[in-house]
């Protein structure tokens, strides 16, 4: 009888459209990534409840894999993915947090070396907002106004993940830019390129598009925090260009490190604006 009731509820709401609610959109985490180098094995992560109501969050480690498109998904959803997991190398506390409005919580994290010869291991610290006890319908609300009808509410849980990288030796971070093409995009243009990882470690940095020469160069566009993780050799990057793109002028594409050697140019390429 219970199974029949559930089936009926699903059937009614698929036809009429389920009520939806999102939980945890006011969640924020700082910093945006954590790297444990050989001499740095502890870190602090801050969870912020920026909303106006009390919220409860779970904290867990989830292995995630990067696709050539740049999308990052759970490794469990990508069979055959080969990720050097850091989940067994990291300890953290607490694992569940309840925060009043506009308050924060410190998560303390410690890491140990991998010891298996791999240059780096990675997992993702994932914080998920849990629904409050009032997020669903009451029994009377679920029954609906008409006899025999049942309502269903879909609650979308909001989560934020940051990469946690454990390194055991010197960083071999090298990169290249390939297949740069300017394409029409809506009312403007966009630069499409492949960012190629050449070294054993992941790379992380900023892609900048500059016009002009010498001291008169100016930045036309930039994408911050672009990574290529060890499970892939290259990823696609798309950079929106301004409408006043200087036609026929050479554009310089720079990929600057924002990891082991901040500010160092890891890769460069040149393309002429059509």
Order of alpha helices (4+ residues) and beta strands (2+ residues): alpha-beta-beta-beta-beta-beta-beta-beta-beta-beta-beta-beta-alpha-beta-beta-beta-beta-beta-beta-beta-beta-beta
